[in-house]
Amino acid sequence: MSSAIQRGGSSDVASRLAFFKGLQTVTNRVHATENIDEIIFELSAEICALFAADRLTIYVVDESRSTISSRLKTGLHTIRTIRLPIAENSVSGYVALTGQMLNIHDVYDERELKAISPRMEFRREVDERSGYRCHQMLVAPIAAPDSGDVIGVIQLINSRNGEPFSAIAEEGIQGLGQTLAVAFAQRRHSLVQPKSKYEGLVHDAKLTGAELEAATSLAREQGVSLEDLLLRDFKLKPSDIGVAVSRFFGVPYEPYRPDRVRPLDLLRNLKRDYVQQAEWLPLEENTEGLLILVTDPDQAIASRVVQNVFPKATPVFCVTTHLEFMQTVAQFFGGSAADDASVSDLLSDMSDDDGEGANTAEDVSAAADNELVKLVNRIIIDAYRQGASDIHIEPRPGKEKTQIRFRKDGTLVPYIEIPSSYRSPIVTRIKIMCDLDISERRKPQDGKIKFRRFGPLDIELRVATVPTAGGIEDVVMRLLANSEPLPLERLGLLDNNFQRLTTTIAKPYGIFFVCGPTGSGKTTTLHSILGHINTPETKIWTAEDPVEITQKGLRQVQINRKAGLDFPTVMRSFLRADPDVIMVGEMRDKETVSIGLEASLTGHLVFSTLHTNSAPESIVRLLDMGMDPFNFADALLGVLAQRLAKRLCTKCRKAYHPGEDEIRHLLDDYCEDLRQTPAFLADEEASRQAVLNGWRQRYADDKGRFTLYEPVGCEHCTAGYKGRLGLHELMVGTDRVKALIQERARVATLLSAALDEGMRTLRQDGIEKVLAGLTDIKQVRKVCIR
């Protein structure tokens, strides 16, 4: 088909007919496309084959008629827009300006270019960067069929036989230009390049054209950016603006991601002030190249600064809003420019020898280094400011980087990765801070850091080192803020549970347990209870390991097993110290439980925690530990089981009215636990209807509709969630429950009795909080598995 093209002015009629027959096929394909992108990306190979050319570029004249632009694929999922001025200084720009076709034999021949226009030149840096060398070019205008105005340019690069493009090719490209002109006219809506990068908001029906014009004028009058005004006054989301900006520049939109890992190697030579001014930031290296976050890709490409800073990398640009760019800068460099040196600044000042880890003497030397001290302090300060409960330092063998993660709202999120050469020094520095043996790497060690000795925060950290495979050590630090207890009213108890709990803890003596897994908020709940009953007339002793929350009026004892001060020892001393209330941090053995039970039977109010799954299971567990069922039944006031679920962010959560199917599924989950009760078994349908009627009375609107919420995500939260919410299961020691304890009843029997007397299971409590709009069912199911 392309033989006529390759033979130049061949008289072979058959070949000529074959070429124009192929051109007709392409023409038909062009008319069958739905938009310009389909022509550019799907027909390019077919057009190149027809003309025996290596490459094809199609430019479109922007609405301002000052530039032409073309969209190019730079990777599997990335598209880049190239813009050229309509002027004599480039080949395609000249064709767009004059409407003349050009057939250039060698674009590197300056004499040939200057003969066309003294100002014309070829941009060789594109070839130098890509390694592809341009020779021949055949460029033709795409002129509007009605007015004759140039609306685009079609450009063929390099004929496959190495010869100049033939006269037949010239005739064919002019015909193709006419075809494209008709196609462009029919698809004008897909051609129009917006004058403003925010015009996509009108296209997406986020604003009207009049609103955008008004916003532009108002922003100019108030001296604020249009983006800020759209976010503030028109309540648009950053993602709305990001999509519009992406369409304008023709590169992917990259939103702010709070879980993004800081690319410390890429940030090593960049300072915060420069990044904020230049508005480009490296995010990561992947198979497509070096991903660069920008607010204006054209400016970053034209300045060539990225290529100068990273000469060996292939930059791939993605665009974002100014707000999200500054959020990412703050994430990578610290909260504000006025803060202390950020982690990346500190690491950029420290050498990286990519070693396998230093020996002990070198570790001590490195740990004493001022920059390393600042680095560890900054990690702890960032964790505290971000509301993290734990810091996980996870070294990896060889030259792999050490990962640091924070646990926020119960979920581990990446914080930074640091080079392998800091692996041993950072662990050594932490050991020095909590007075552990820096030469011992084969055994786990536990310690505590009083951070006010090293930094500006009055917090403590509980430290655990664990030897892992490869002769390295992990470190986990839990932040123990010396905080005030939460008022009982703020624990998130439903009204029914709140009334039953306050009545139970008002008793003068007995034993009360709070149970749940590690990190479920048991200690917080106990201190809230103590705060509720803490009066000047009451003597309250607590034994804790560690003392996390301090209260005035409480006499708090820190467990110290090395000194022989364990829970049983402290509790015996409490009984000789005239207590009214005793709180024990944890009852994990028979001796501790026996002393607590004895104290509760001799006129004291005892509180403690257990690591069990539910309230009925706690009772059976204690009986299995050897407690006398009659004494235990007499002493028991109640058991509160609890979990922590993620709370929906109130700033961005999205309301909706659930359908009947969704409400039925919630009702099924709620009633699953009621199947243990005789009343439900006697009349299932009536019981289900009673539950539903109760929901409608408490949570539905006047039309009987429920309102649920789903997570969205914004700059104030993590994936739509912010903070945590307690789910509770309160079983009170009633006469019926005590009788079952004396009979050593099974868990199912205890559960049935408690449900009959008004207890809600953890799952039921969670579903009610879903209906109240505090969380969603996904989070409830995640923590309440039965």
C-alpha positions in Angstrom: 0.0 0.0 0.0 2.9 2.4 0.7 5.0 1.4 -2.3 3.9 4.4 -4.3 5.0 6.6 -1.4 8.4 5.0 -1.2 9.1 5.2 -4.9 8.4 8.9 -5.0 7.0 10.0 -8.4 6.2 6.4 -9.5 4.0 6.0 -12.6 2.7 2.7 -11.2 -1.0 3.3 -11.4 -1.8 0.2 -9.3 0.3 1.4 -6.4 -1.2 4.9 -6.6 -4.7 3.4 -6.6 -3.7 1.2 -3.7 -2.5 4.2 -1.7 -5.6 6.3 -2.3 -7.8 3.2 -1.6 -6.0 3.0 1.8 -6.5 6.7 2.3 -10.2 6.2 1.7 -10.3 3.5 4.4 -8.6 5.8 6.8 -11.1 8.6 5.9 -14.0 6.3 6.7 -12.4 5.4 10.0 -11.9 9.1 10.9 -15.6 9.8 10.2 -16.6 6.8 12.4 -14.7 8.1 15.5 -16.5 9.8 18.3 -13.8 12.3 19.4 -10.4 13.7 18.6 -8.5 11.5 21.1 -9.8 8.4 19.3 -8.3 9.7 16.0 -5.0 10.6 17.7 -4.5 7.4 19.7 -6.2 4.7 17.7 -5.6 5.7 14.1 -2.0 6.9 14.4 -0.5 3.6 13.6 -2.7 3.1 10.6 -2.0 6.5 9.2 1.8 6.1 9.7 1.6 2.7 7.8 -0.2 4.3 4.9 2.3 7.1 4.6 5.3 4.9 5.4 6.2 7.3 8.3 7.6 6.6 11.7 5.4 9.0 13.7 2.3 11.2 13.5 1.3 14.3 15.5 -2.0 16.1 15.3 -2.2 19.6 16.7 -5.3 21.6 17.5 -5.5 25.4 17.5 -6.5 26.6 21.0 -9.5 29.0 21.3 -7.2 31.9 22.0 -5.6 31.2 18.5 -2.1 31.9 20.1 -1.0 28.3 20.6 -1.5 24.8 19.2 -1.6 21.7 21.4 -1.3 18.0 21.0 -1.9 15.1 23.3 0.8 12.4 23.5 0.9 9.1 25.4 4.0 9.0 27.6 3.2 5.8 29.3 0.5 3.1 29.7 -1.9 5.3 31.6 -0.4 8.8 31.3 -1.0 11.4 28.6 1.0 14.6 28.1 -0.1 17.8 26.3 2.5 19.6 24.1 1.8 23.3 23.4 3.6 25.4 20.8 3.1 29.1 20.0 1.6 29.9 16.6 4.7 31.6 15.3 7.5 31.2 12.8 10.0 29.8 15.2 8.8 26.2 15.0 7.8 24.0 12.0 4.3 23.2 13.1 3.8 26.8 14.5 4.7 28.2 11.1 2.2 26.0 9.3 -0.5 27.0 11.7 0.4 30.7 11.2 0.7 30.7 7.4 -1.6 27.8 6.3 1.3 26.5 4.0 2.3 22.9 3.7 6.0 22.1 4.4 8.0 19.1 3.2 11.3 19.4 5.0 14.2 17.0 3.9 16.3 17.4 7.1 15.1 19.4 10.1 18.8 19.6 11.3 19.7 21.5 8.2 19.6 25.1 9.4 20.0 26.5 5.9 16.8 24.6 4.8 14.9 26.0 7.8 16.2 29.5 7.4 15.2 29.5 3.8 11.6 29.0 5.0 11.8 31.6 7.7 14.8 33.3 9.4 13.3 32.7 12.8 12.6 29.0 12.3 14.6 26.5 14.4 14.3 22.9 15.5 14.1 22.0 19.2 16.9 19.4 19.4 16.6 18.8 23.1 13.6 16.5 22.6 15.7 14.2 20.4 18.6 14.4 22.9 16.4 13.4 25.7 14.5 10.6 24.0 17.4 9.2 21.8 15.1 9.4 18.7 16.4 11.5 15.8 14.1 13.4 13.5 15.1 13.8 9.8 12.2 14.3 7.4 9.0 16.2 8.2 5.8 16.6 6.2 3.5 19.1 7.8 0.1 20.3 6.5 -2.6 22.6 7.8 -6.1 21.5 8.8 -8.3 24.2 7.5 -12.0 24.8 8.4 -14.2 23.8 5.4 -16.4 26.9 5.7 -14.0 29.8 6.5 -10.6 28.4 5.5 -9.2 29.3 8.9 -6.5 26.9 10.2 -7.9 24.9 13.0 -5.2 22.3 13.4 -1.9 20.9 12.0 -1.0 17.3 10.9 2.6 16.3 11.1 4.4 13.2 9.7 8.0 12.5 10.9 10.6 10.4 9.2 9.8 8.4 6.0 10.7 4.8 6.5 12.9 4.6 3.3 15.0 7.6 4.6 14.1 9.7 1.5 12.1 12.9 1.5 8.3 12.5 1.5 7.0 12.1 -2.1 4.6 14.2 -4.1 1.9 11.5 -3.6 2.4 11.8 0.2 2.0 15.6 -0.2 -1.2 15.1 -2.1 -2.4 12.5 0.4 -1.7 14.6 3.5 -3.6 17.5 2.1 -6.6 15.2 1.5 -6.3 13.8 5.0 -6.2 17.4 6.3 -9.5 18.1 4.6 -11.0 15.0 6.1 -9.8 15.9 9.6 -11.2 19.4 9.1 -14.6 18.0 8.5 -14.3 15.6 11.5 -13.1 18.5 13.7 -16.0 20.6 12.7 -18.5 17.8 13.5 -16.8 17.3 16.9 -16.1 20.9 17.8 -17.1 20.3 21.4 -14.2 17.9 21.9 -11.8 20.3 20.2 -12.4 23.5 22.1 -9.5 24.1 24.5 -10.7 26.1 27.5 -9.4 29.6 27.9 -9.2 29.0 31.7 -8.1 25.9 33.5 -11.3 26.2 35.6 -13.7 26.0 32.6 -13.9 22.3 33.0 -16.1 23.0 36.1 -18.7 24.3 33.8 -18.4 21.3 31.5 -18.8 19.0 34.6 -21.9 21.1 35.8 -20.1 22.0 39.0 -20.7 25.7 38.2 -22.6 27.7 35.6 -20.7 29.9 33.2 -22.2 33.0 34.9 -21.0 31.7 38.3 -17.5 31.1 37.0 -17.3 34.7 35.6 -18.7 36.1 38.9 -16.2 34.1 40.9 -13.3 35.3 38.7 -14.3 39.0 39.2 -14.8 38.5 42.9 -11.5 36.8 43.3 -9.8 39.7 41.5 -11.6 42.3 43.7 -10.7 40.5 46.9 -7.1 39.8 45.9 -7.4 36.1 46.5 -6.8 33.2 44.2 -9.8 31.9 42.2 -9.1 28.4 43.6 -9.4 29.6 47.2 -12.6 31.4 46.4 -14.2 28.4 44.7 -13.3 26.2 47.7 -14.5 28.7 50.3 -17.6 30.4 48.8 -18.8 27.8 46.3 -18.1 24.8 48.5 -16.4 22.9 45.7 -14.2 19.9 46.6 -10.5 19.9 45.6 -11.2 16.9 43.5 -13.7 18.9 41.4 -11.0 21.5 40.6 -8.3 18.9 40.1 -10.3 17.1 37.4 -10.9 20.4 35.6 -7.2 21.3 35.8 -6.3 17.8 34.6 -8.5 18.2 31.5 -7.0 21.6 30.7 -3.3 20.5 30.9 -3.9 17.0 29.6 -2.1 15.2 32.4 -3.5 13.0 35.2 -4.9 14.5 38.4 -3.1 13.4 41.5 -5.1 14.1 44.8 -3.5 14.6 48.2 -3.0 11.2 49.9 -2.3 11.3 53.7 -0.8 7.8 53.5 1.9 8.7 51.0 5.4 7.6 51.9 8.0 10.5 51.9 10.6 9.9 49.1 13.5 11.0 51.1 16.1 10.1 48.5 14.3 12.4 46.0 13.9 15.2 48.5 17.5 15.1 49.6 18.6 18.2 47.6 15.4 20.1 47.7 14.5 22.7 50.2 11.0 23.6 51.3 11.2 27.3 50.3 12.3 26.4 46.7 9.6 23.8 46.3 6.9 26.2 47.4 8.1 28.8 45.0 8.7 26.6 42.0 5.5 24.5 42.7 6.9 21.1 41.6 7.6 18.2 43.8 8.9 14.6 43.1 6.6 11.9 44.4 8.0 8.6 43.5 9.9 6.6 40.8 7.9 3.9 39.0 8.1 1.9 35.8 7.0 4.9 33.8 9.6 7.3 35.2 9.9 10.0 37.9 6.4 11.1 38.9 6.4 14.9 39.4 3.6 16.7 41.2 2.9 20.2 39.7 0.3 22.9 39.6 1.3 24.0 36.1 2.9 21.3 33.9 3.6 23.7 31.0 5.7 25.9 33.2 7.6 23.0 34.7 8.3 21.5 31.3 9.4 24.8 29.7 11.8 25.7 32.6 13.6 22.3 32.3 14.5 22.6 36.0 13.3 19.1 36.7 15.6 17.6 34.1 18.5 19.6 35.5 17.9 18.4 39.1 17.2 14.8 38.0 19.3 14.4 34.8 19.0 10.6 34.7 15.3 10.4 35.2 12.4 10.5 32.8 9.9 13.0 34.3 6.2 12.1 34.2 4.0 15.0 35.3 0.8 14.9 37.2 -1.3 18.0 38.2 -3.0 18.9 41.4 -4.7 21.9 43.1 -2.6 24.5 44.9 -4.3 23.5 48.2 -3.4 19.8 47.8 0.1 20.7 46.6 0.7 22.7 49.8 -0.7 19.8 51.8 1.8 17.5 50.2 4.6 19.9 50.9 3.6 20.1 54.5 3.4 16.3 54.6 6.9 15.9 53.2 8.6 18.8 54.9 6.7 19.3 58.1 3.7 21.4 59.3 4.9 24.9 58.3 8.0 26.7 57.2 8.5 28.1 60.7 8.6 24.6 62.3 11.8 23.0 63.4 13.8 21.2 60.7 11.7 18.5 59.0 12.7 14.9 58.7 13.7 15.3 55.1 15.8 18.4 55.9 17.5 16.5 58.7 18.2 13.4 56.5 19.5 15.6 53.7 22.2 16.8 56.1 23.2 13.3 57.1 25.4 11.1 55.0 24.2 7.9 53.5 27.0 5.3 53.0 24.5 2.5 52.1 26.3 0.3 54.5 25.0 -2.9 56.0 24.8 -1.4 59.5 27.6 -0.2 61.8 29.2 -2.0 64.7 28.4 -1.1 68.3 31.1 1.5 68.8 30.1 3.2 65.6 26.5 3.0 66.6 27.2 4.9 69.8 29.1 7.5 67.9 26.3 7.9 65.4 23.7 8.0 68.1 25.5 10.8 69.8 25.5 12.8 66.5 23.4 15.9 66.8 21.5 15.4 63.5 20.5 11.9 64.5 19.2 13.2 67.8 17.1 15.8 66.0 15.8 13.1 63.6 14.5 10.9 66.4 13.0 13.9 68.2 11.3 15.0 65.0 9.8 11.6 64.4 8.3 11.6 68.0 7.0 15.1 67.7 5.4 14.4 64.3 3.7 11.3 65.7 2.3 13.3 68.6 1.1 16.1 66.4 -0.6 13.7 64.0 -2.4 12.0 66.9 -0.6 8.7 66.5 -0.8 6.1 69.3 2.3 4.1 68.3 5.5 4.5 66.3 6.7 1.3 64.5 10.4 1.3 63.3 10.9 -1.6 61.0 14.4 -2.2 59.6 14.9 -4.5 56.7 18.0 -6.6 55.9 20.7 -5.7 53.3 20.4 -2.3 51.6 16.6 -2.1 51.9 15.3 1.0 53.5 14.0 1.2 57.1 10.3 1.9 57.2 8.6 3.9 59.9 4.9 3.7 60.3 2.4 5.5 62.7 -0.7 3.9 64.1 -3.5 6.4 63.8 -7.1 5.7 64.8 -6.2 2.0 65.0 -4.7 1.7 61.5 -1.0 1.7 60.6 -0.1 4.3 58.0 3.3 4.9 56.3 5.3 7.9 57.6 8.8 7.8 56.0 11.4 5.5 54.8 15.0 6.1 55.8 18.2 4.8 54.2 19.6 1.5 55.4 22.8 3.1 56.9 20.6 4.7 59.7 19.1 1.3 60.6 21.4 0.5 63.6 22.1 4.1 64.7 18.4 5.0 65.1 17.8 1.9 67.2 20.8 2.7 69.3 19.7 6.3 69.8 16.3 5.1 71.1 18.0 2.6 73.5 20.1 5.4 74.9 17.0 7.6 75.5 15.4 4.8 77.6 18.5 3.5 79.3 18.5 0.1 77.7 21.6 -2.1 77.0 22.9 -1.0 73.6 25.1 -4.0 73.3 22.3 -6.5 73.7 20.7 -7.3 70.3 19.6 -10.9 70.8 16.9 -10.4 73.4 13.8 -8.3 73.6 14.1 -5.2 75.9 11.4 -2.9 77.4 11.9 0.6 78.5 10.4 4.1 78.8 11.3 7.5 77.5 10.5 10.7 79.4 10.5 12.9 76.4 10.6 16.2 78.2 14.3 15.4 78.8 15.0 15.5 75.1 12.3 17.6 73.4 9.5 20.2 73.9 6.7 17.7 74.7 5.7 16.5 78.2 4.9 13.0 77.2 6.2 9.5 77.9 6.8 6.7 75.5 6.8 3.0 76.3 9.5 1.3 74.2 9.8 -2.4 73.2 12.7 -3.7 71.1 12.3 -7.1 69.3 15.1 -8.9 67.5 14.0 -10.0 64.0 15.5 -12.1 61.3 18.8 -10.9 59.8 20.4 -9.8 63.1 18.3 -6.6 63.2 15.9 -5.1 65.7 12.4 -3.7 65.4 11.3 -0.9 67.8 7.7 -0.1 68.8 7.1 3.0 70.9 3.7 3.8 72.4 2.9 7.4 73.2 1.6 7.8 76.7 0.3 11.4 77.0 -0.3 12.5 80.6 -3.8 13.5 79.7 -6.9 14.2 81.8 -9.7 11.6 81.9 -12.6 11.9 79.6 -15.9 12.8 81.3 -18.2 9.8 81.5 -20.7 11.6 79.3 -18.2 11.8 76.4 -17.5 8.1 76.2 -20.2 7.7 73.6 -22.5 5.4 75.7 -26.1 5.1 74.5 -28.7 6.5 76.9 -29.7 3.0 78.1 -26.1 1.9 78.8 -25.3 5.3 80.4 -28.1 5.0 82.9 -27.4 1.4 83.8 -23.6 2.1 84.2 -24.0 5.1 86.5 -26.5 3.1 88.6 -24.0 0.2 88.8 -20.9 2.1 89.8 -22.8 4.0 92.5 -22.8 0.9 94.6 -20.6 1.0 97.8 -18.8 -2.2 97.2 -18.4 -5.0 94.7 -16.2 -5.7 91.6 -16.6 -4.3 88.1 -14.7 -5.3 85.0 -14.0 -3.6 81.7 -12.9 -6.1 79.0 -11.7 -6.0 75.4 -8.5 -6.5 73.4 -5.4 -4.5 73.6 -5.9 -0.9 72.5 -9.7 -0.9 72.9 -9.8 1.9 75.4 -10.3 -0.1 78.6 -8.0 2.2 80.7 -9.6 5.3 79.3 -13.1 4.0 80.3 -11.9 3.0 83.8 -10.4 6.5 84.4 -13.7 8.1 83.2 -15.6 5.9 85.8 -13.1 6.9 88.5 -13.5 10.5 87.6 -17.2 10.2 87.9 -17.0 8.8 91.5 -13.9 10.8 92.5 -15.0 13.0 95.5 -13.1 14.5 98.4 -14.8 11.9 100.7 -13.4 8.9 98.7 -10.0 7.3 98.9 -9.0 5.8 95.6 -5.9 3.7 95.0 -4.8 2.6 91.5 -2.2 0.1 90.4 -1.2 0.5 86.8 1.4 -0.5 84.3 2.1 2.1 83.1 0.3 5.1 84.6 -1.1 6.7 81.4 -3.8 9.0 82.7 -3.3 11.1 85.9 -6.1 12.5 88.1 -6.1 14.7 91.1 -7.4 12.9 94.1 -6.2 9.5 93.0 -3.2 7.8 94.6 -1.6 6.1 91.7 1.1 3.4 91.9 3.4 2.4 89.0 4.1 -1.3 88.8 7.8 -2.1 88.8 8.4 -5.8 88.5 12.2 -5.5 88.6 11.8 -4.0 92.1 9.3 -6.7 93.1 6.4 -4.4 92.9 3.8 -6.5 91.0 0.0 -6.4 91.0 -0.6 -8.8 93.9 2.0 -7.1 96.1 0.5 -3.6 95.5 -3.0 -4.8 96.0 -2.1 -6.4 99.4 -0.6 -3.1 100.4 -3.8 -1.2 99.3 -5.9 -3.3 101.7 -3.8 -2.1 104.6 -4.1 1.6 103.4 -7.8 2.2 104.2 -9.2 2.3 100.6 -12.7 3.0 99.4 -12.0 2.2 95.8 -9.3 0.1 94.2 -8.5 0.1 90.5 -6.2 -2.6 89.2 -4.8 -2.1 85.7 -5.2 -5.8 84.7 -6.2 -9.0 86.3 -4.2 -11.7 84.4 -3.7 -14.4 87.1 -5.6 -16.2 89.8 -3.8 -14.5 92.6 -4.6 -11.0 91.5 -8.3 -11.9 90.9 -8.5 -13.6 94.3 -7.2 -10.5 96.1 -9.6 -8.3 94.1 -12.5 -10.6 94.9 -11.6 -10.6 98.6 -11.4 -6.8 98.6 -14.8 -6.5 97.0 -16.4 -8.8 99.6 -14.9 -6.8 102.5 -16.6 -3.5 101.6 -14.4 -2.1 98.8 -15.3 -1.1 95.3 -12.9 -2.7 92.9 -12.4 -2.0 89.2 -10.2 -3.9 86.8 -9.7 -4.9 83.2 -9.7 -8.2 81.4 -8.5 -9.4 78.0 -11.7 -11.1 76.9 -14.1 -10.8 73.9 -17.5 -10.2 75.5 -19.2 -9.7 78.8 -20.5 -13.2 79.3 -17.2 -14.8 78.2 -15.4 -12.7 80.9 -17.5 -14.4 83.6 -16.8 -17.9 82.3 -13.1 -17.0 82.0 -12.9 -15.9 85.6 -14.7 -19.0 86.8 -12.2 -21.1 84.8 -9.4 -19.4 86.6 -10.6 -21.0 89.9 -12.9 -18.4 91.4 -15.5 -19.6 93.8 -18.8 -19.2 91.9 -20.8 -18.2 95.0 -18.3 -15.5 96.2 -17.9 -14.3 92.7 -21.7 -14.0 92.1 -22.1 -12.1 95.4 -19.3 -9.6 94.5 -20.0 -9.0 90.8 -21.5 -5.6 89.9 -21.1 -5.9 86.1 -18.9 -6.3 83.1 -18.5 -3.7 80.3 -17.1 -5.1 77.0 -16.0 -2.5 74.5 -14.3 -2.0 71.1 -13.2 1.1 69.2 -14.5 1.7 65.7 -13.5 4.5 63.4 -15.7 7.6 63.6 -16.9 9.2 60.3 -15.4 12.6 59.6 -18.2 15.2 60.2 -16.7 17.6 57.7 -17.0 15.4 54.6 -19.3 12.5 55.4 -22.0 12.1 52.7 -25.6 11.6 53.7 -28.0 9.3 52.0 -31.3 7.6 52.6 -30.9 3.8 52.6 -33.2 1.5 50.7 -35.4 -1.2 52.3 -32.8 -3.8 51.5 -30.1 -2.1 53.4 -32.3 -1.6 56.4 -33.4 -5.2 56.3 -29.7 -6.3 56.3 -29.0 -4.1 59.3 -32.1 -5.6 61.0 -30.8 -9.1 60.2 -27.5 -8.4 61.8 -29.1 -6.8 64.9 -31.5 -9.7 65.4 -28.9 -12.4 64.9 -27.9 -11.9 68.6 -31.5 -11.9 69.7 -31.9 -15.5 68.5 -30.5 -16.6 71.9 -33.6 -15.2 73.7 -36.9 -17.1 74.3 -39.0 -14.0 73.4 -37.5 -13.9 69.9 -37.8 -17.6 69.3 -41.5 -17.4 70.4 -42.4 -14.8 67.8 -39.6 -13.8 65.5 -41.7 -11.5 63.2 -43.1 -9.5 66.1 -39.7 -9.1 67.7 -38.2 -7.8 64.4 -41.0 -5.4 64.0 -40.6 -4.1 67.6 -36.9 -3.5 66.9 -37.7 -1.6 63.7 -40.4 0.5 65.4 -37.9 1.5 68.1 -35.4 2.5 65.4 -38.0 4.6 63.6 -38.9 6.3 66.8 -35.3 7.2 67.7 -33.5 7.7 64.4 -36.0 8.3 61.5 -37.4 11.6 60.3 -41.1 12.6 60.3 -41.5 10.7 57.0 -40.1 7.5 58.5 -36.9 7.7 56.5 -33.5 6.9 58.0 -30.4 8.9 57.2 -27.1 7.1 57.0 -23.6 8.4 56.0 -20.7 7.1 54.0 -17.0 8.2 54.1 -15.7 10.6 51.5 -12.3 11.9 52.6 -11.0 15.4 52.9 -7.9 17.3 54.1 -9.1 17.0 57.8 -9.3 13.2 57.9 -7.9 9.9 56.7 -10.1 8.2 54.0 -13.3 9.7 55.4 -12.7 8.8 59.1 -11.4 10.9 62.0 -11.1 9.8 65.6 -12.7 6.7 67.1 -15.9 5.7 68.7 -16.6 3.3 71.6 -19.0 0.4 71.1 -20.2 -1.1 74.4 -21.8 -4.2 75.8 -22.9 -3.8 79.5 -23.9 -6.9 81.4 -25.2 -6.0 84.9 -24.9 -8.5 87.8 -28.7 -8.9 88.3 -30.2 -11.6 90.6 -30.9 -13.8 87.5 -27.3 -13.4 86.2 -25.9 -14.2 89.7 -28.0 -17.3 90.0 -26.6 -18.5 86.6 -23.1 -17.8 87.7 -23.6 -19.9 90.8 -24.8 -22.7 88.5 -21.7 -22.3 86.3 -24.0 -21.6 83.3 -22.6 -21.6 79.8 -21.8 -18.5 77.8 -24.9 -18.9 75.6 -27.2 -19.1 78.7 -25.6 -16.0 80.3 -26.0 -14.1 77.0 -29.6 -15.0 76.7 -30.4 -13.9 80.2 -28.5 -10.6 79.8 -30.3 -9.8 76.5 -33.7 -10.5 78.2 -32.8 -7.9 80.8 -31.9 -5.2 78.3 -28.3 -5.7 77.4 -27.2 -4.8 73.9 -24.3 -6.7 72.3 -21.4 -4.9 70.8 -22.8 -5.5 67.3 -26.2 -4.1 68.3 -24.7 -1.1 69.9 -22.6 -0.5 66.8 -25.7 -0.8 64.5 -27.5 1.8 66.6 -24.5 4.2 66.2 -24.6 3.6 62.4 -28.3 4.7 62.5 -27.2 7.7 64.5 -24.7 8.7 61.8 -21.6 8.3 63.9 -20.0 5.4 61.9 -20.8 3.0 59.1 -21.6 -0.7 59.2 -18.2 -1.6 57.6 -16.4 -0.4 60.7 -18.8 -2.1 63.0 -18.4 -5.5 61.3 -14.6 -5.0 61.3 -14.4 -4.9 65.1 -17.5 -6.9 66.1 -17.1 -10.5 64.8 -19.2 -13.1 66.4 
